[in-house]
């Protein structure tokens, strides 16, 4: 249809006055100038009411006005007709979707022929509407131009308004552009799209199912169902957080933890267990737990015992084998897991490496045996000489009595030394030993001890070298400080080879005084470094069977009492370096004045 003149419009309007097709004419300002009765009925106007004088754009929802005005303006400039789907606002506020065939006129207005879009998309008839209203989930239907043609009551409640005629991506999703699944033409190509999204307007989560609806005229409309899954998402987040917390806790436990299924195959293993067993997770998961732990298939196994007895087993002292085949002493707890019907589902084992504790127990047992043996010898001597004195009381000469008494005194002194060393270690461990601090020169105190022990080093053919270039003032208990030096030098002598050297030096740097004792012995094995200062521990490289493993333990305890530290550095085959660190004593202001 070409651009109509005013005369042609008047003739056409008169001819179609009583046409069932609704029509309206607008002027160059976009206002309705004339319409027929069918148009008034379409708007729901009562008899005698007219829409003349009303802006054509105001007959549409606010959200559609700018877009429709721009479309008509462009059509007028191009002098061409345009057909669009228009949502008309009826008198009662309702909306009706119509096909608007707009033809430009010479006066700048348009001739609008309107027909209800009842057969396009052919979805929202009465029966279909009733079906969609029965859903609790929000549902809307839109055409291929993204215009909403129907919303069920659940969707209207969710939005808080009826958005019929508006763009779905703006009204529903709060987006300026079309939704990703529409933009990608997935639905247009016949695909059902499932999407999880969070609406910015209410921050709630929805599962969105967008289904294509194929129309008789070949076009494709869309039906979209919203399901609010916010509660589910929150639950998932809580569960994920709980699982993450559980995982962090599981992986951070300082004890080994291993979980198995009902067939005793490993399902979980934490880093501590991997370290004890010398395996990684990939080497353990899915394997039979007894193979992973290097245990025999023993019915007394704590986990099997727990399953048989229906209660937690342990703590039990057990042993496992690491990946190298070495035995590892562990303390183990085990708990079988059952469901509500009593079926065995698997179990959990927790175990702690107690190899060091067991080693110390063995050392302690040997020390006690040695102590009992060493105490028995002087006691036998004392008893024997006492019997001699009693038997020869009348006949014994004064010379013999004196000799017997000297033997008794020597053996009693040995016993007193044993008891004194053990009591001193006990007081150090309990913090009951009190310091008697005084200001002294560390270099001078060390030099005195070095000179006192030099004859022992000379007898063993070991050279003792001292380097103390400058004074190192400290606040310390002179007697206990001497005990540290005695123990360090005695330890160096025990581990030095014949013809070797022991270097002793004193330096002051960084606000502390340091005494360093370095020997040329065989060094300390790596697995003994953490035990070297433990009471009763005696290194495997010691050249003598004498002593009770108390010297270095006492030295470290005394250093700590002084606010200092005693540390060791050693590599097998390269000797050992013991370093005593004590804070330097600063002169008081009064002394300085």
C-alpha positions in Angstrom: 0.0 0.0 0.0 1.5 3.4 -1.1 1.5 6.5 1.1 -2.2 7.6 1.4 -3.5 11.1 0.8 -6.0 12.8 3.2 -8.8 12.4 0.7 -8.1 8.7 0.3 -8.0 8.2 4.0 -11.4 9.9 4.4 -13.0 7.7 1.8 -11.3 4.6 3.3 -12.4 5.5 6.8 -16.0 6.0 5.8 -16.0 2.7 4.0 -14.4 0.8 7.0 -16.4 2.6 9.7 -18.3 -0.6 10.6 -15.5 -3.0 9.6 -14.8 -5.7 12.2 -11.1 -4.9 11.8 -10.0 -2.3 14.3 -8.2 0.7 12.8 -7.0 4.1 13.9 -5.4 7.1 12.3 -2.7 9.2 13.9 -1.4 12.7 12.9 2.2 13.9 12.5 2.4 14.4 16.3 1.5 10.8 16.9 -1.9 11.5 18.4 -5.0 9.5 17.6 -7.3 11.5 15.3 -9.9 8.9 14.3 -10.8 5.3 14.9 -13.7 2.9 14.5 -15.9 1.1 16.9 -13.9 -2.1 16.6 -10.8 -0.2 17.9 -12.8 1.2 20.8 -14.0 -2.3 21.7 -10.4 -3.6 21.5 -9.4 -1.0 24.1 -12.4 -1.9 26.2 -14.0 1.5 25.9 -17.7 1.9 26.7 -20.2 3.1 24.1 -19.6 6.7 23.2 -16.0 6.8 24.5 -13.2 7.6 22.2 -9.4 7.5 22.2 -9.1 10.5 19.9 -6.5 13.0 21.1 -4.5 10.4 23.0 -0.8 9.9 22.1 -0.5 6.6 20.2 2.6 5.7 22.3 0.6 6.0 25.5 -1.6 3.1 24.4 1.4 0.9 25.0 3.2 -0.1 28.2 5.8 2.4 29.3 8.6 -0.1 28.7 7.6 -0.4 25.0 6.9 3.2 24.1 10.4 4.4 23.2 11.1 1.3 21.0 7.8 1.6 19.2 8.1 5.3 18.6 11.6 4.9 17.1 10.3 2.1 14.9 7.4 4.2 13.5 9.6 7.2 13.1 12.1 5.2 11.0 9.2 3.8 9.0 7.8 7.3 8.3 11.2 8.5 7.2 11.6 5.5 4.8 7.9 5.9 3.6 7.2 2.2 4.1 4.7 0.1 6.0 5.7 -1.8 9.1 4.1 -4.6 11.0 4.8 -5.2 14.6 3.3 -6.9 17.7 1.9 -4.3 19.9 0.7 -4.6 23.5 -2.3 -2.3 24.0 -3.2 -1.1 27.4 -7.0 -1.6 27.9 -9.3 0.6 29.9 -9.2 -1.7 32.9 -5.4 -1.8 32.8 -5.1 -5.1 31.2 -3.0 -5.8 28.2 -3.8 -7.3 24.8 -1.3 -8.2 22.2 -2.3 -7.2 18.6 -0.7 -7.2 15.2 -0.3 -3.5 14.2 0.1 -3.0 10.4 1.1 0.7 10.2 1.0 2.5 6.9 2.5 6.0 6.6 0.3 8.9 5.4 1.3 12.1 3.5 0.4 14.2 6.6 3.1 12.5 8.6 0.8 10.3 10.5 -0.1 6.6 10.2 -3.0 4.4 9.3 -3.0 1.5 11.8 -4.9 -1.7 11.1 -5.0 -3.8 14.2 -5.9 -7.5 14.7 -5.7 -9.5 17.9 -2.7 -11.9 17.9 -4.9 -14.8 19.1 -3.4 -17.3 16.7 0.1 -16.2 17.3 1.7 -18.0 19.1 -1.4 -20.0 19.6 -0.3 -21.0 23.1 -2.2 -18.9 25.6 -5.7 -19.8 24.9 -8.1 -20.5 27.8 -7.2 -24.1 28.3 -3.4 -23.5 28.0 -3.6 -20.5 30.3 -5.4 -22.6 32.9 -2.7 -25.3 32.6 0.1 -22.8 33.1 -1.6 -21.1 36.0 -1.7 -24.5 37.8 2.1 -24.4 38.1 3.6 -23.1 41.3 6.8 -22.2 39.4 6.8 -18.8 37.6 6.2 -19.2 33.8 6.2 -16.7 31.0 5.7 -17.0 27.2 7.3 -14.6 24.7 7.5 -14.3 21.0 10.5 -14.5 18.8 11.1 -10.7 19.2 11.4 -11.3 23.0 8.1 -9.6 23.8 6.2 -11.2 26.7 2.8 -12.4 25.7 1.8 -14.2 28.9 2.8 -14.5 32.5 1.2 -16.8 35.0 0.2 -15.5 38.4 3.3 -17.0 40.0 5.5 -15.0 37.7 3.5 -11.8 38.2 3.9 -12.3 42.0 7.6 -12.8 41.6 7.9 -9.6 39.5 5.4 -7.6 41.5 3.6 -6.5 38.4 2.2 -7.7 35.0 5.0 -7.3 32.4 3.0 -8.4 29.4 4.3 -6.7 26.2 7.7 -5.8 27.7 11.0 -7.3 26.6 11.6 -10.5 28.6 15.3 -9.9 29.1 14.6 -6.5 30.6 11.5 -7.2 32.7 12.4 -10.7 33.9 16.2 -10.9 33.9 17.2 -7.3 34.4 19.5 -7.3 31.4 20.0 -4.6 28.8 20.7 -7.2 26.0 19.0 -10.4 25.2 19.7 -13.5 27.3 22.7 -15.7 26.3 20.6 -18.6 25.2 18.4 -16.3 23.0 21.4 -14.5 21.6 23.0 -17.8 20.6 19.7 -18.8 18.8 19.7 -22.1 20.6 16.0 -22.0 21.4 15.3 -20.5 17.9 17.0 -23.6 16.5 14.8 -25.9 18.5 17.0 -26.6 21.5 15.7 -26.7 25.1 18.1 -24.6 27.2 18.6 -25.2 30.9 20.4 -22.4 32.7 21.2 -21.6 36.3 21.2 -17.9 37.0 21.1 -15.4 39.8 18.8 -12.4 39.3 20.4 -9.1 40.1 17.1 -7.6 41.3 16.5 -10.0 44.2 19.8 -11.9 44.3 17.9 -15.2 44.3 19.0 -18.3 42.3 16.8 -19.9 39.6 16.9 -22.9 37.4 15.6 -21.6 34.1 14.2 -24.0 31.4 13.5 -22.3 28.1 11.6 -24.5 25.6 10.9 -23.7 22.0 7.2 -23.6 20.8 6.8 -24.2 17.1 3.9 -22.2 15.6 1.7 -23.1 12.6 3.2 -20.3 10.6 6.7 -21.6 11.1 7.8 -19.1 13.7 9.2 -20.1 17.1 8.0 -18.8 20.4 9.5 -19.5 23.8 8.0 -20.8 27.0 10.3 -20.2 30.0 9.8 -21.9 33.4 11.5 -20.4 36.5 12.2 -22.6 39.5 13.5 -20.9 42.6 16.5 -22.9 43.9 17.9 -20.4 46.3 17.3 -22.7 49.3 19.0 -25.5 47.5 22.0 -23.3 46.5 22.4 -22.1 50.1 22.3 -25.7 51.3 24.9 -26.6 48.6 27.1 -23.7 49.8 26.8 -24.8 53.4 27.5 -28.4 52.5 30.5 -27.3 50.3 31.8 -25.2 53.1 31.3 -28.1 55.6 33.1 -30.5 53.2 35.9 -28.0 52.7 36.3 -27.5 56.4 36.2 -31.3 56.9 38.8 -31.7 54.2 41.1 -29.0 55.7 40.7 -30.6 59.1 41.3 -34.1 57.7 44.4 -33.0 55.9 45.7 -30.9 58.8 45.5 -33.6 61.5 48.9 -34.3 63.0 48.1 -38.0 63.2 47.7 -40.4 60.3 44.1 -41.1 59.3 43.1 -43.8 56.8 39.5 -44.7 55.8 38.4 -48.0 54.2 35.3 -49.4 52.6 33.5 -52.6 53.7 36.2 -54.7 51.8 39.0 -52.9 53.7 40.1 -51.0 50.5 41.5 -47.5 51.2 39.2 -44.7 50.3 40.9 -41.8 52.0 44.4 -41.1 53.4 45.6 -37.9 54.9 49.1 -36.3 54.4 50.3 -37.4 57.9 49.4 -41.1 57.1 51.2 -40.8 53.8 54.3 -39.5 55.5 54.3 -42.3 58.1 53.8 -45.0 55.4 56.0 -43.4 52.8 53.3 -43.4 50.1 51.3 -40.9 48.2 47.5 -40.9 47.8 47.6 -42.4 44.3 49.7 -45.3 45.6 47.3 -46.0 48.4 43.7 -45.3 47.2 41.8 -48.4 46.2 44.4 -50.8 47.6 43.8 -53.3 50.4 44.7 -51.5 53.7 46.9 -54.3 55.0 49.0 -54.1 51.9 49.3 -50.3 52.2 50.2 -50.5 55.9 52.4 -53.5 55.6 50.4 -55.5 58.2 49.7 -59.2 58.3 46.1 -60.1 57.8 45.8 -60.5 61.6 42.4 -61.0 63.2 43.7 -59.0 66.1 44.1 -56.0 63.8 42.4 -53.1 65.6 40.1 -52.3 62.7 38.9 -55.9 62.3 38.5 -56.2 66.1 36.4 -53.0 66.1 34.2 -54.5 63.3 33.8 -57.8 65.2 33.1 -56.2 68.6 31.0 -53.2 67.3 33.0 -50.7 69.3 36.0 -48.5 69.0 39.4 -50.3 69.4 42.4 -48.7 70.9 44.7 -47.1 71.8 46.9 -50.1 70.8 50.6 -50.1 70.3 51.0 -51.6 66.9 53.6 -51.6 64.1 53.3 -51.0 60.4 55.8 -51.2 57.5 56.6 -48.2 55.4 57.1 -48.4 51.6 60.8 -49.3 52.2 59.8 -52.3 54.4 61.1 -50.6 57.7 59.0 -51.2 60.8 57.4 -48.2 62.3 55.9 -48.2 65.8 52.5 -46.6 65.9 49.7 -46.0 68.5 46.5 -46.9 66.8 42.8 -46.2 67.2 40.2 -47.9 65.0 36.4 -47.5 64.5 34.2 -49.6 62.2 31.3 -47.8 60.5 27.8 -49.3 60.3 24.6 -48.1 58.8 21.2 -47.9 60.7 20.5 -51.5 59.8 23.8 -52.7 61.2 25.5 -53.4 57.9 29.3 -52.9 57.9 30.2 -49.9 55.6 33.9 -49.6 56.3 36.0 -48.0 59.0 38.6 -45.4 60.0 42.0 -45.9 61.5 44.0 -43.1 63.2 47.6 -43.8 64.1 50.5 -41.8 65.5 54.2 -42.5 64.9 55.7 -43.3 68.3 59.0 -44.6 67.1 60.9 -41.9 69.0 59.0 -42.5 72.2 59.6 -46.2 71.8 63.3 -45.6 71.2 63.5 -43.5 74.3 61.7 -46.2 76.3 64.2 -48.7 75.2 67.1 -46.3 76.1 65.5 -45.6 79.4 65.2 -49.3 80.1 68.8 -49.9 79.3 69.9 -46.9 81.4 67.9 -48.2 84.4 69.6 -51.6 84.0 73.0 -49.9 83.7 72.2 -47.8 86.8 71.2 -50.8 88.8 74.4 -52.6 87.7 76.6 -49.6 88.5 75.0 -49.1 91.9 75.2 -52.8 92.8 79.0 -52.8 92.3 79.8 -50.1 95.0 77.2 -51.5 97.3 78.9 -54.9 97.1 82.2 -53.3 97.9 80.8 -51.3 100.8 79.2 -54.3 102.2 82.3 -56.4 101.8 84.7 -53.9 103.5 82.1 -53.4 106.3 82.1 -57.1 107.0 85.9 -57.2 107.1 85.8 -54.4 109.7 83.3 -56.2 111.8 85.0 -59.6 111.6 88.5 -58.2 112.3 87.3 -55.7 114.9 89.6 -56.9 117.7 92.5 -58.2 115.6 92.6 -55.7 112.8 95.5 -53.2 112.8 94.8 -49.5 112.5 96.4 -49.6 109.0 93.8 -52.1 107.7 90.9 -50.3 109.3 91.9 -47.1 107.6 92.3 -48.8 104.2 88.8 -50.4 104.5 87.3 -47.1 105.5 88.8 -45.3 102.5 87.4 -48.0 100.1 83.9 -47.5 101.8 84.2 -43.7 101.4 85.2 -44.0 97.7 82.3 -46.3 96.8 79.8 -44.2 98.8 81.0 -41.2 96.8 80.3 -43.1 93.6 76.8 -43.8 94.8 76.3 -40.1 95.8 77.4 -39.1 92.3 74.9 -41.4 90.7 72.1 -40.0 92.9 73.2 -36.4 92.5 73.1 -36.6 88.6 69.7 -38.1 88.5 68.3 -35.6 91.1 69.8 -32.7 89.3 68.2 -33.8 86.0 64.9 -34.1 87.8 65.1 -30.6 89.3 66.0 -29.2 85.9 63.0 -30.8 84.3 60.7 -29.7 87.1 62.1 -26.1 87.1 63.1 -26.5 90.7 66.8 -25.7 90.2 67.4 -22.0 91.1 70.1 -19.9 89.5 72.7 -17.9 91.4 73.5 -15.4 88.6 76.5 -13.1 88.6 78.2 -10.9 86.0 81.2 -12.8 84.6 83.3 -13.1 81.5 82.2 -16.1 79.4 85.6 -16.4 77.8 87.4 -16.4 81.1 85.1 -19.1 82.6 85.5 -21.3 79.6 89.3 -21.0 79.7 89.3 -22.3 83.2 87.3 -25.3 82.3 89.4 -26.0 79.2 92.6 -26.0 81.3 91.1 -28.4 83.9 90.2 -31.0 81.2 93.3 -30.6 79.1 95.1 -33.6 80.8 92.1 -35.9 79.8 92.4 -34.8 76.1 96.2 -35.2 76.2 95.8 -38.7 77.6 93.4 -39.6 74.7 95.8 -38.0 72.1 93.2 -35.4 71.1 94.2 -31.8 70.7 92.1 -29.2 72.4 92.2 -25.7 70.8 90.7 -22.6 72.4 90.0 -19.3 70.6 88.7 -16.5 72.8 89.9 -13.1 71.4 87.7 -10.8 73.4 85.7 -10.7 76.7 82.0 -11.8 76.5 80.2 -10.5 79.6 77.1 -12.4 80.6 74.8 -12.8 83.7 75.1 -16.5 84.6 75.4 -19.0 87.4 79.2 -19.8 87.3 78.8 -23.4 88.6 76.0 -24.4 86.3 77.8 -22.7 83.4 80.8 -24.8 84.1 78.6 -27.9 84.0 77.5 -27.0 80.5 81.2 -26.7 79.4 82.1 -29.9 81.1 79.3 -31.8 79.4 80.1 -30.3 75.9 83.8 -31.0 76.2 83.2 -34.5 77.6 80.9 -35.3 74.7 83.4 -33.9 72.1 86.2 -36.1 73.7 84.0 -39.2 73.5 83.3 -38.8 69.8 86.8 -37.6 68.7 89.2 -40.0 66.9 92.7 -40.5 68.1 94.9 -37.8 66.8 91.9 -35.5 66.2 91.2 -32.0 67.2 88.4 -30.2 69.2 88.0 -26.5 68.4 86.4 -24.3 71.1 85.7 -20.6 70.5 83.9 -17.7 72.0 82.5 -14.8 70.0 80.1 -11.9 70.7 77.8 -10.8 68.0 74.2 -9.6 67.5 73.6 -9.0 71.2 74.6 -12.5 72.3 77.6 -14.4 73.3 78.3 -17.8 71.6 80.4 -20.7 72.7 81.1 -23.2 69.8 82.5 -26.7 70.3 83.4 -28.5 67.1 84.7 -32.1 67.0 86.0 -34.2 64.1 84.0 -37.3 65.0 81.8 -39.4 62.8 78.9 -37.0 63.2 75.3 -37.6 64.3 72.9 -39.6 62.1 70.0 -37.6 60.8 67.4 -39.7 62.6 69.1 -39.0 66.0 69.4 -35.2 65.7 65.9 -34.7 67.2 66.8 -37.0 70.1 70.2 -35.8 71.0 69.1 -33.6 73.9 66.5 -36.1 75.3 67.3 -37.5 78.8 68.8 -41.0 78.7 69.5 -40.9 75.0 72.9 -42.2 74.0 74.0 -41.8 70.4 74.9 -44.9 68.3 78.3 -43.5 67.5 79.5 -43.1 71.1 82.9 -44.8 71.7 82.1 -45.6 75.3 79.4 -47.6 77.1 79.6 -45.5 80.2 77.2 -42.7 81.1 73.5 -42.4 81.2 72.7 -39.9 78.4 72.0 -37.1 80.9 74.9 -34.7 80.1 73.6 -33.0 76.9 70.0 -33.0 78.3 71.2 -31.2 81.4 73.3 -28.8 79.4 70.3 -27.7 77.3 68.1 -27.4 80.3 70.7 -25.1 82.0 71.0 -23.0 78.9 67.2 -22.5 78.8 67.3 -21.5 82.5 69.7 -18.7 81.5 67.4 -17.5 78.7 69.7 -19.0 76.1 69.8 -21.8 73.6 71.9 -24.9 72.9 71.7 -26.2 69.3 73.6 -28.8 67.3 74.5 -29.0 63.6 75.9 -32.2 62.2 76.3 -34.3 59.1 77.4 -37.9 59.2 81.2 -38.1 58.6 81.8 -34.4 59.3 81.7 -34.2 63.0 79.3 -32.1 65.1 79.1 -28.4 66.1 77.4 -27.5 69.4 76.6 -23.8 69.9 75.6 -22.2 73.2 73.9 -18.8 72.8 73.5 -16.5 75.8 72.4 -12.9 76.0 75.2 -10.4 76.5 75.1 -8.6 79.8 74.9 -4.8 79.5 76.5 -2.7 82.3 73.9 -0.8 84.4 73.8 3.0 84.3 75.0 3.2 87.9 78.0 1.1 87.1 78.7 3.2 84.0 78.6 6.4 86.1 
